[in-house]
């Protein structure tokens, strides 16, 4: 990546030489070019929100920026990219969206996230630290920036306008206005689940901003809840890619002897899963972990993995995440252990499962979804 501060060698995480997706895009380049051309002062507290793979903070490393991200994978990519550039450990503080934000922000750079709710939550959390002289610049691809995006900046911080588009990227310029009173933060959001979905019927689910389908139960999860495996007794179960944790909570409610591990790469998701679990007073033992799938889980230590894998990485459609999840599940499962997967019919997960496990069984299906089971031999 060519920047005003030199050439950068950047990678995503985990590194895969076969991965042709870049660790930056035109919106990162546009923002960095703007900062240099306009000679934006970077001597104060510089905060970068939503940096996808660390491209922005790696380029600005000499100015000691602070990164805030919801993504464990983005955080790990940032560490690797900073080390590759030769930045001393700790010179760029890496915070999560669940950490306490800084008390003062002099330059706020926002990579617009896919989730409008996450943008709202982060702007509301950071607003008290923004002052009249704070430089606020957002960036994103044209298809990621909508009228509602600009309205959020305007409603929470102050007058907002956009730049002309360059290489299908656009900048957002916001001028903090002291007279603007930000509304109360509506996140996290809780609601009661409907009846007829098994052990979690009528139970409470808690969602932090940015979690998939935060204001309602999505139809895929609802279908999965109606076809979860039975069985009781001591066993270790993983809700892999747990989101708000409703699937793992359903297992824990139906089987108090089960030990459930909730795993997701999103800090917001794992916080939601833990809040959902605790809100329902579930008996038994649970663990909540932010990480790269089942990396770090001992091989042959798990009896059951439940998974609804994502098939997007930001704007790119890819099966790389699903493949890593399936591979990690096979390693972590005991002989005879089972991986249960729900997915859209057209994704063809049965082919991947047969290739990896040597078997795949259709448990249930409708016009849109399939539930598949693979057994480790």
HUQUINOR-V285924 format. One line per field, one symbol per residue. ss: DSSP state (A for helix, B for strand, O for the rest). psi: psi as a letter, one per 20 degrees, with the letter a starting at -180 (. if undefined). burial: I if it has 9 or more other C-alpha atoms within 8 Angstrom, else O. Layout:
ss = ???
psi = ???
burial = ???
This chain:
ss = OBBOOBBOOOOOOOOOOOOOOOOOOAAAAAAAAAAAAOOOOOOOOBBBBOOOOOAAAAAOAAAOOBBBBOBAAAAAAAAAAAAAAOOOOOOOOBBBOOOOOOOOBBBBBBBOOOOAAAAAAAAAAAAAABBBBBBBBBBBBAAAOOAAAAAAAAAAOOOBBBOOOBOOBBBBBBBOOOOOOOOOOOOOBBBBOOOOOAAAOOOBBBBOOOOOOOOOOOAAAAAAAOOOOOOOOOBBBBBBOOOOOAAAAAAAAAOOOBBBBBBBOBAAAAAAAAAAAAAOOOOOBBBBBBOOOOOOOOOOOBBBBBBOOOOBBOOBBOOAAAAAAAAAAAAABBBBBBBBBBBBAAAOAAAAAAAAAOOOBBBBBOOOBBBBBBBOO
psi = pprijrppoqqrpqpoiioiprjrahhggggggggghilppkiboppopjogjjgghghjhijlrpppqipgghghhggghghhijpppihopoqriiqprqhpphpopooprhohghgggghhhighiprhjppoprqrqgiiorhhghhggghhgapqrrrqqplkqqqpppopohipoqrqoiqqpqrpqrrkkbhjpjrppppqqiqplijrpqhghggghikqqaqrrpqpppnplhcjjhghhgghhhniiqoppppqiphgghhgghhgghhjlprapqqpppancjpipqqkjqhppppnqqkqndippqjgggghggghggghqqpiqqpppqrqhiikhhggghhgijqppogqqaihqqpqpppp.
burial = OOIOOOOIOIIIIOOOOOOOOOIIOIIIIIIIIOIIOOOOOOOOIIIIIIIIIIIIIIIIIOOIIIIIIIIIIIIIIIIOIIIOIOIOOOOIIIIIIIOOOOOIIIIIIIIIIOOIOIIIIIIIIIIIIIIOOIIIIIIIIIOIIOOOIIIIIIIIIIIIOOOOIOOOIIIIIIIIIOOIOIOOOOOOIIIOIOOOIIOIIOIIIIIIIIIOOIOOIOOIIIIIIOIOOOOOOOIIIIIIIIIIIIIIIIIIIOIIIIIIIIIIIIIIIIIIIIIIIOIOOIOIOOOIIIIIIIOOOOIIIIIIIIIIIOIIOOOOOOOOIIIIIIIIIIOIIIOIIIIIIIIOIOOOOIOIIIOIIOIIOIIOIOOOIIIIIIIIO
